[in-house]
């Protein structure tokens, strides 16, 4: 797959009067975000922070003795998938068959669909992709006998003899999908083992739903889940329920992935086991939610530093209609707001190519479709019309899906490349 692509004025925030340009040719333009060479708002990725994060997470997984299959739904960017795979990722994770197909086109050959597959159309797509790529392995999640019935019914109607690779999902009461009890999980495992439509390859869980950024609470709750999942893995292993050369055990969101490591490094099993982390948001990290969680991880692990925020959305002050309020050229169509409001990070006065940290009193109080409400102390630094403000984010997934392309920038905010997305 050629991950180069052509940009033109049909891409949001590409200069309207500029001629079409390949992403690989952007560095020749001499553009800089603070020279106002591109229109605002503009979501950008720091090339140095991105490279640091990819290398740090791969090194972390290697040091801990686990593999990593980053969750691709975070970015849905073929270029970033390639970068993760080149760095040593074992595979990629996705949530849907559409996302899976994008990952395959980008070169992934081991994929975990960390979700239930239930529809005929998705089973058809899965079978077609597997038939088209002899070196491709895909595992998806099963958490109920009802889902297994759907799979077997499809296989009978389509006269398909090739079994699908599946992982049994363990869940948490009150949270999202997954078996709630050991008895439920073992009943399902026995049915999966007997079925000719599937091949039980391991066990999966997701711990992020119980974490609240309090280390004592998070360690207690995640450890309780880990112990329940270990019981399922050991029981299924002892009863020879797993099929295949290697048993997969997978967990790990982007918040408390260190706490699931005991599950991913089990010993004493009869089957060879591979533990797989599925963290995805690490690639650009953020300034809010995950930054807080990672500070707790750093304390638990004794680390001085870990990941760096690589994603910003740059805006321009378009109006200062009253003391203490400025309106920025950025809204819900441009930046994430699902966990909390954007977080002002840097300020570049009009006409200057230098960005400094914003005063601590600057806050975004609300978003409209195309406006951000910046509140500030009118007795302090007052933003002026034409100034630029760089906004940090909390949760990168829902910023990426608002952009078809994102420039890669150097530390001085010069534009030297780009990635595109395929949401």
RODO-2510 file (C-alpha; in nm, 4 decimals, decimal comma):
residues 423
     n   res          X          Y          Z
     1     x     0,0000     0,0000     0,0000
     2     x     0,1341     0,3417    -0,0971
     3     x     0,0712     0,5612     0,2060
     4     x     0,1598     0,8833     0,0213
     5     x    -0,1449     1,0862    -0,0769
     6     x    -0,2339     1,4077    -0,2578
     7     x    -0,3661     1,7104    -0,0704
     8     x    -0,5656     1,9955    -0,2187
     9     x    -0,8141     2,2640    -0,1108
    10     x    -1,0849     2,0011    -0,0576
    11     x    -0,9053     1,8975     0,2618
    12     x    -1,0022     2,1100     0,5605
    13     x    -0,7242     2,3555     0,6542
    14     x    -0,5201     2,3020     0,3399
    15     x    -0,4508     2,6466     0,1870
    16     x    -0,7223     2,7167    -0,0693
    17     x    -0,4923     2,8913    -0,3183
    18     x    -0,2086     2,6381    -0,2913
    19     x    -0,1606     2,3881    -0,5716
    20     x    -0,2199     2,0180    -0,4977
    21     x     0,0703     1,8564    -0,3204
    22     x     0,1813     1,5078    -0,2206
    23     x     0,2199     1,4598     0,1522
    24     x     0,5822     1,3628     0,0894
    25     x     0,6427     1,7010    -0,0766
    26     x     0,5092     1,9208     0,2044
    27     x     0,8533     1,9889     0,3482
    28     x     0,9470     2,1740     0,0274
    29     x     0,6688     2,4296     0,0831
    30     x     0,8425     2,6020     0,3729
    31     x     0,5142     2,6352     0,5604
    32     x     0,4969     2,7094     0,9317
    33     x     0,1888     2,7043     1,1534
    34     x     0,2872     3,0337     1,3224
    35     x     0,3502     3,2042     0,9869
    36     x    -0,0229     3,1606     0,9167
    37     x     0,0620     2,9652     0,6031
    38     x    -0,2340     2,7344     0,6668
    39     x    -0,5854     2,8308     0,7767
    40     x    -0,7092     2,7747     1,1292
    41     x    -0,8171     2,5594     1,3025
    42     x    -0,5422     2,3105     1,2299
    43     x    -0,4763     1,9795     1,4059
    44     x    -0,1058     1,8948     1,4025
    45     x     0,1174     1,6122     1,5254
    46     x     0,4645     1,6727     1,6651
    47     x     0,7005     1,4499     1,4723
    48     x     0,9517     1,4255     1,7587
    49     x     0,6899     1,3440     2,0240
    50     x     0,5311     1,0870     1,7926
    51     x     0,8617     0,9108     1,7324
    52     x     0,9353     0,9160     2,1058
    53     x     0,5987     0,7617     2,1956
    54     x     0,6187     0,4817     1,9395
    55     x     0,9711     0,3907     2,0515
    56     x     0,8908     0,4229     2,4245
    57     x     0,5876     0,1957     2,4128
    58     x     0,7601    -0,0668     2,2013
    59     x     1,0556    -0,0651     2,4399
    60     x     0,8206    -0,0864     2,7395
    61     x     0,6458    -0,3930     2,5980
    62     x     0,9767    -0,5578     2,5124
    63     x     1,1183    -0,4957     2,8597
    64     x     0,8039    -0,6388     3,0176
    65     x     0,8126    -0,9498     2,8026
    66     x     0,4840    -0,8931     2,6189
    67     x     0,3778    -0,8171     2,2633
    68     x     0,1809    -0,5141     2,1541
    69     x    -0,1069    -0,4891     1,9080
    70     x    -0,1928    -0,1165     1,9214
    71     x    -0,5601    -0,0300     1,8908
    72     x    -0,5892     0,1252     1,5470
    73     x    -0,9264     0,2914     1,6069
    74     x    -0,7376     0,5709     1,7846
    75     x    -0,5919     0,7175     1,4669
    76     x    -0,7239     0,5129     1,1718
    77     x    -0,4141     0,6387     0,9929
    78     x    -0,2343     0,4003     0,7521
    79     x     0,0909     0,5936     0,7914
    80     x     0,0807     0,5613     1,1696
    81     x    -0,0094     0,1913     1,1447
    82     x     0,3002     0,1413     0,9299
    83     x     0,5137     0,3303     1,1817
    84     x     0,3904     0,1116     1,4687
    85     x     0,4409    -0,2110     1,2758
    86     x     0,7873    -0,1065     1,1580
    87     x     0,8807    -0,0308     1,5200
    88     x     0,8010    -0,3910     1,6129
    89     x     0,4310    -0,4162     1,6910
    90     x     0,3171    -0,7815     1,6825
    91     x    -0,0074    -0,6785     1,5124
    92     x    -0,2933    -0,4295     1,5351
    93     x    -0,6275    -0,4217     1,7142
    94     x    -0,9556    -0,2855     1,5816
    95     x    -1,3205    -0,2611     1,6800
    96     x    -1,4968    -0,3213     1,3460
    97     x    -1,4503    -0,5130     1,0235
    98     x    -1,4189    -0,1865     0,8307
    99     x    -1,1302    -0,0772     1,0512
   100     x    -0,9764    -0,4234     1,0189
   101     x    -0,9745    -0,3963     0,6381
   102     x    -0,7913    -0,0618     0,6560
   103     x    -0,5291    -0,2200     0,8797
   104     x    -0,4815    -0,5125     0,6439
   105     x    -0,4307    -0,2756     0,3513
   106     x    -0,1664    -0,0952     0,5589
   107     x     0,0237    -0,4226     0,6048
   108     x    -0,1020    -0,5792     0,9293
   109     x    -0,1136    -0,9587     0,9200
   110     x    -0,2103    -1,0277     1,2822
   111     x    -0,5292    -0,8553     1,3957
   112     x    -0,7390    -0,8692     1,7098
   113     x    -1,0924    -0,7419     1,6672
   114     x    -1,1454    -0,6424     2,0290
   115     x    -1,5209    -0,6616     1,9912
   116     x    -1,7978    -0,9073     1,9165
   117     x    -1,8677    -0,9893     1,5516
   118     x    -2,2368    -1,0724     1,5075
   119     x    -2,3730    -0,9871     1,1618
   120     x    -2,3806    -1,1873     0,8385
   121     x    -2,2230    -0,8988     0,6492
   122     x    -1,9276    -0,8930     0,8885
   123     x    -1,8848    -1,2714     0,8786
   124     x    -1,8887    -1,2495     0,4988
   125     x    -1,6228    -0,9760     0,5073
   126     x    -1,4076    -1,1730     0,7494
   127     x    -1,4227    -1,4850     0,5356
   128     x    -1,3391    -1,2857     0,2230
   129     x    -1,0384    -1,1145     0,3827
   130     x    -0,9010    -1,4419     0,5157
   131     x    -0,9450    -1,6086     0,1777
   132     x    -0,7620    -1,3214     0,0062
   133     x    -0,4570    -1,3254     0,2348
   134     x    -0,3026    -1,6624     0,3104
   135     x    -0,0712    -1,5126     0,5756
   136     x    -0,3488    -1,3308     0,7651
   137     x    -0,4700    -1,4222     1,1164
   138     x    -0,7713    -1,2516     1,2742
   139     x    -0,9148    -1,3173     1,6176
   140     x    -1,2466    -1,1700     1,7378
   141     x    -1,4275    -1,1803     2,0717
   142     x    -1,7098    -1,4104     2,1792
   143     x    -1,8944    -1,3663     2,5088
   144     x    -2,2207    -1,5614     2,4774
   145     x    -2,3812    -1,8791     2,3511
   146     x    -2,6218    -1,6567     2,1560
   147     x    -2,3315    -1,5107     1,9588
   148     x    -2,1918    -1,8570     1,8938
   149     x    -2,5318    -1,9622     1,7568
   150     x    -2,5185    -1,6716     1,5100
   151     x    -2,1728    -1,7784     1,3923
   152     x    -2,2735    -2,1423     1,3512
   153     x    -2,5943    -2,0474     1,1701
   154     x    -2,3981    -1,8306     0,9259
   155     x    -2,1430    -2,1070     0,8655
   156     x    -2,4221    -2,3577     0,7935
   157     x    -2,6066    -2,1292     0,5523
   158     x    -2,2848    -2,0312     0,3712
   159     x    -2,1499    -2,3900     0,3793
   160     x    -1,8217    -2,2593     0,5217
   161     x    -1,5891    -2,5213     0,6653
   162     x    -1,3026    -2,2924     0,7762
   163     x    -1,3368    -2,2061     1,1479
   164     x    -1,2923    -1,8516     1,2727
   165     x    -1,0304    -1,7783     1,5401
   166     x    -1,1968    -1,6406     1,8529
   167     x    -1,1054    -1,5205     2,2009
   168     x    -1,3346    -1,5673     2,4986
   169     x    -1,4047    -1,2304     2,6577
   170     x    -1,4250    -1,1844     3,0340
   171     x    -1,6157    -0,8786     3,1474
   172     x    -1,7006    -0,6810     3,4588
   173     x    -2,0505    -0,6511     3,6120
   174     x    -2,2019    -0,3168     3,5211
   175     x    -1,9453    -0,2567     3,2467
   176     x    -1,9536    -0,3440     2,8794
   177     x    -1,9281    -0,6822     2,7035
   178     x    -1,7817    -1,0048     2,8415
   179     x    -1,8772    -1,3061     3,0541
   180     x    -1,9576    -1,2059     3,4098
   181     x    -1,8833    -1,5268     3,6012
   182     x    -1,6428    -1,8189     3,5914
   183     x    -1,9302    -2,0613     3,5388
   184     x    -2,0624    -1,8617     3,2439
   185     x    -1,7155    -1,8400     3,0903
   186     x    -1,6438    -2,2126     3,1267
   187     x    -1,9826    -2,3114     2,9813
   188     x    -1,9094    -2,0911     2,6835
   189     x    -1,5539    -2,2236     2,6511
   190     x    -1,6818    -2,5821     2,6378
   191     x    -1,9292    -2,4876     2,3640
   192     x    -1,6600    -2,3048     2,1663
   193     x    -1,4312    -2,6062     2,1915
   194     x    -1,6994    -2,8383     2,0566
   195     x    -1,8034    -2,6079     1,7721
   196     x    -1,6726    -2,6638     1,4204
   197     x    -1,7392    -2,2999     1,3295
   198     x    -1,4784    -2,1480     1,5633
   199     x    -1,1378    -2,2200     1,7106
   200     x    -1,0817    -2,0999     2,0687
   201     x    -0,7426    -1,9311     2,0723
   202     x    -0,7335    -1,7523     2,4053
   203     x    -0,8926    -1,5091     2,6474
   204     x    -0,9416    -1,1315     2,6432
   205     x    -1,0478    -0,8616     2,8872
   206     x    -1,0564    -0,4821     2,9071
   207     x    -0,9696    -0,3198     3,2373
   208     x    -1,0122     0,0496     3,1580
   209     x    -1,3750     0,0714     3,2659
   210     x    -1,2917     0,0299     3,6347
   211     x    -1,0033     0,2782     3,6511
   212     x    -1,0622     0,6235     3,8015
   213     x    -0,7034     0,7572     3,8272
   214     x    -0,6575     0,6648     4,1922
   215     x    -0,3686     0,4180     4,2135
   216     x    -0,4958     0,2357     4,5215
   217     x    -0,8447     0,1943     4,3748
   218     x    -0,7208     0,1092     4,0262
   219     x    -0,4713    -0,1505     4,1458
   220     x    -0,7355    -0,3168     4,3626
   221     x    -1,0074    -0,3286     4,0962
   222     x    -0,7843    -0,4259     3,8041
   223     x    -0,6115    -0,6922     4,0124
   224     x    -0,9504    -0,8413     4,0982
   225     x    -1,0314    -0,8646     3,7264
   226     x    -0,6896    -1,0082     3,6472
   227     x    -0,7353    -1,2832     3,9068
   228     x    -1,0747    -1,3772     3,7623
   229     x    -0,9322    -1,3956     3,4110
   230     x    -0,6313    -1,5976     3,5256
   231     x    -0,8720    -1,8513     3,6785
   232     x    -1,0484    -1,8862     3,3450
   233     x    -0,7203    -1,9201     3,1528
   234     x    -0,5789    -2,1821     3,3877
   235     x    -0,9009    -2,3841     3,3991
   236     x    -0,9424    -2,3839     3,0209
   237     x    -0,5765    -2,4732     2,9775
   238     x    -0,5994    -2,7610     3,2264
   239     x    -0,9047    -2,8964     3,0464
   240     x    -0,7328    -2,8632     2,7059
   241     x    -0,9953    -2,6271     2,5641
   242     x    -0,7571    -2,4082     2,3645
   243     x    -0,6831    -2,4831     2,0006
   244     x    -0,3767    -2,3714     1,8086
   245     x    -0,0017    -2,3501     1,8462
   246     x    -0,0081    -2,0547     2,0835
   247     x    -0,2518    -1,9315     2,3468
   248     x    -0,3272    -1,5583     2,3276
   249     x    -0,4113    -1,3651     2,6418
   250     x    -0,4773    -0,9984     2,5746
   251     x    -0,5719    -0,6870     2,7708
   252     x    -0,4503    -0,3329     2,8192
   253     x    -0,6139    -0,0032     2,7330
   254     x    -0,4198     0,3224     2,7411
   255     x    -0,4680     0,4187     3,1062
   256     x    -0,3529     0,1422     3,3452
   257     x    -0,1859    -0,1068     3,1145
   258     x     0,0886    -0,1778     3,3686
   259     x    -0,1668    -0,3318     3,6060
   260     x    -0,2611    -0,6144     3,3652
   261     x     0,0956    -0,7361     3,3138
   262     x     0,0593    -1,0269     3,5632
   263     x    -0,2159    -1,1658     3,3388
   264     x    -0,0014    -1,1373     3,0269
   265     x     0,3001    -1,3194     3,1730
   266     x     0,1456    -1,6357     3,3136
   267     x     0,3688    -1,9363     3,3728
   268     x     0,2997    -2,3040     3,4280
   269     x     0,0505    -2,3489     3,1437
   270     x     0,0509    -2,6541     2,9189
   271     x     0,0088    -2,4348     2,6092
   272     x     0,2736    -2,1813     2,5005
   273     x     0,1285    -1,8372     2,5795
   274     x     0,1691    -1,4924     2,4277
   275     x     0,0538    -1,1882     2,6240
   276     x    -0,0601    -0,8972     2,4071
   277     x    -0,1159    -0,5348     2,5131
   278     x    -0,3717    -0,3424     2,3059
   279     x    -0,2999     0,0170     2,4140
   280     x    -0,3713     0,2634     2,1341
   281     x    -0,3829     0,6251     2,2554
   282     x    -0,0171     0,6168     2,3600
   283     x     0,0862     0,7066     2,0060
   284     x    -0,0049     1,0726     2,0510
   285     x    -0,0980     1,0607     2,4211
   286     x    -0,2870     1,3728     2,5411
   287     x    -0,2800     1,6701     2,7784
   288     x    -0,5660     1,5619     3,0050
   289     x    -0,7166     1,2230     3,0817
   290     x    -0,4279     0,9966     2,9817
   291     x    -0,1679     1,2433     3,1074
   292     x    -0,3176     1,2098     3,4556
   293     x    -0,3282     0,8304     3,4350
   294     x     0,0307     0,8128     3,3114
   295     x     0,1542     1,0206     3,6040
   296     x     0,0138     0,7492     3,8293
   297     x     0,1800     0,4785     3,6175
   298     x     0,5121     0,6635     3,6388
   299     x     0,4879     0,6618     4,0189
   300     x     0,4015     0,2908     4,0277
   301     x     0,6846     0,2052     3,7880
   302     x     0,9414     0,4486     3,9270
   303     x     0,9763     0,6312     3,5954
   304     x     1,0929     0,9900     3,5569
   305     x     0,8897     1,0364     3,2393
   306     x     0,7072     0,8305     2,9826
   307     x     0,4887     0,9543     2,6989
   308     x     0,4626     1,3019     2,5476
   309     x     0,1562     1,4852     2,4184
   310     x     0,1995     1,4931     2,0405
   311     x    -0,1384     1,6244     1,9198
   312     x    -0,2478     1,9892     1,9290
   313     x    -0,5198     2,1888     1,7588
   314     x    -0,4085     2,5410     1,6705
   315     x    -0,6689     2,8158     1,6555
   316     x    -0,6867     3,1904     1,6055
   317     x    -0,8533     3,4478     1,8277
   318     x    -1,1356     3,5878     1,6164
   319     x    -1,3137     3,8065     1,8690
   320     x    -1,2723     3,9502     2,2193
   321     x    -1,6274     4,0770     2,2665
   322     x    -1,6109     4,1493     2,6409
   323     x    -1,3586     4,1473     2,9256
   324     x    -1,2548     3,7961     3,0161
   325     x    -1,3898     3,6253     2,7026
   326     x    -1,2277     3,5465     2,3683
   327     x    -1,3741     3,3385     2,0871
   328     x    -1,1435     3,0989     1,9047
   329     x    -1,1812     2,9532     1,5551
   330     x    -1,2316     2,5971     1,6748
   331     x    -1,5365     2,3973     1,7757
   332     x    -1,6952     2,0579     1,8162
   333     x    -1,6261     1,9752     1,4521
   334     x    -1,2517     2,0126     1,5089
   335     x    -1,1547     1,8858     1,8536
   336     x    -1,2479     1,6256     2,1152
   337     x    -1,4845     1,7189     2,3959
   338     x    -1,6190     1,3795     2,5077
   339     x    -1,4191     1,3617     2,8329
   340     x    -1,3497     1,7282     2,9041
   341     x    -1,3037     2,0620     2,7307
   342     x    -0,9856     2,1346     2,5330
   343     x    -0,6931     2,2583     2,7411
   344     x    -0,5128     2,5796     2,6318
   345     x    -0,1396     2,5100     2,6131
   346     x     0,0443     2,7701     2,4077
   347     x    -0,0045     3,1294     2,2931
   348     x     0,1620     3,3012     1,9975
   349     x     0,0874     3,6749     1,9613
   350     x    -0,0050     3,7982     1,6169
   351     x     0,2987     3,8431     1,3949
   352     x     0,5358     3,6369     1,6077
   353     x     0,6689     3,2856     1,5427
   354     x     0,7248     3,2112     1,9079
   355     x     0,4746     3,0247     2,1237
   356     x     0,4825     3,0420     2,5027
   357     x     0,2881     2,8633     2,7741
   358     x    -0,0498     3,0205     2,8427
   359     x    -0,1386     3,1700     3,1814
   360     x    -0,2839     2,9140     3,4210
   361     x    -0,6158     3,1017     3,4360
   362     x    -0,6929     3,0460     3,0651
   363     x    -0,9706     2,7892     3,0297
   364     x    -1,2091     2,6711     2,7594
   365     x    -1,5591     2,6883     2,9100
   366     x    -1,7717     2,5779     2,6134
   367     x    -1,7709     2,4731     2,2492
   368     x    -2,0140     2,5466     1,9684
   369     x    -1,9877     2,3821     1,6288
   370     x    -1,7241     2,6350     1,5157
   371     x    -1,6324     2,8355     1,8271
   372     x    -1,4396     2,7798     2,1490
   373     x    -1,5036     3,0057     2,4487
   374     x    -1,1717     3,1036     2,6071
   375     x    -1,2114     3,2494     2,9565
   376     x    -0,9265     3,4504     3,1091
   377     x    -0,8493     3,7002     3,3838
   378     x    -0,8927     4,0439     3,2216
   379     x    -0,6363     4,1936     3,4625
   380     x    -0,3690     3,9574     3,3310
   381     x    -0,2530     3,8662     2,9804
   382     x    -0,5345     3,9487     2,7391
   383     x    -0,5474     3,7596     2,4069
   384     x    -0,5853     3,9832     2,1031
   385     x    -0,7674     3,9297     1,7752
   386     x    -0,5256     3,7541     1,5419
   387     x    -0,3305     3,5792     1,8179
   388     x    -0,2844     3,2023     1,7888
   389     x    -0,3708     2,9600     2,0687
   390     x    -0,2635     2,5964     2,0751
   391     x    -0,5179     2,3693     2,2413
   392     x    -0,4363     2,0397     2,4047
   393     x    -0,6848     1,7563     2,4175
   394     x    -0,8189     1,4937     2,6518
   395     x    -0,8676     1,1637     2,4626
   396     x    -0,7126     1,1656     2,1146
   397     x    -0,9554     0,9253     1,9424
   398     x    -1,2290     1,1830     1,9008
   399     x    -0,9974     1,4478     1,7626
   400     x    -0,8489     1,2235     1,4953
   401     x    -1,1939     1,1355     1,3587
   402     x    -1,2601     1,5024     1,2829
   403     x    -0,9713     1,5335     1,0383
   404     x    -0,8997     1,3696     0,7025
   405     x    -0,5365     1,4773     0,7306
   406     x    -0,3015     1,6090     0,9980
   407     x     0,0293     1,7853     0,9278
   408     x     0,3446     1,6524     1,0907
   409     x     0,5364     1,9439     1,2411
   410     x     0,8837     1,9971     1,3804
   411     x     0,9459     2,1534     1,7182
   412     x     0,9359     2,5030     1,5632
   413     x     0,5966     2,4162     1,4052
   414     x     0,7325     2,4010     1,0517
   415     x     0,5317     2,1558     0,8387
   416     x     0,7393     1,8656     0,7085
   417     x     0,4869     1,5907     0,6352
   418     x     0,1364     1,4634     0,6921
   419     x    -0,0759     1,1630     0,7688
   420     x    -0,4298     1,0921     0,6567
   421     x    -0,7144     0,9111     0,8285
   422     x    -0,9695     0,6581     0,7075
   423     x    -1,2690     0,6908     0,9400
***
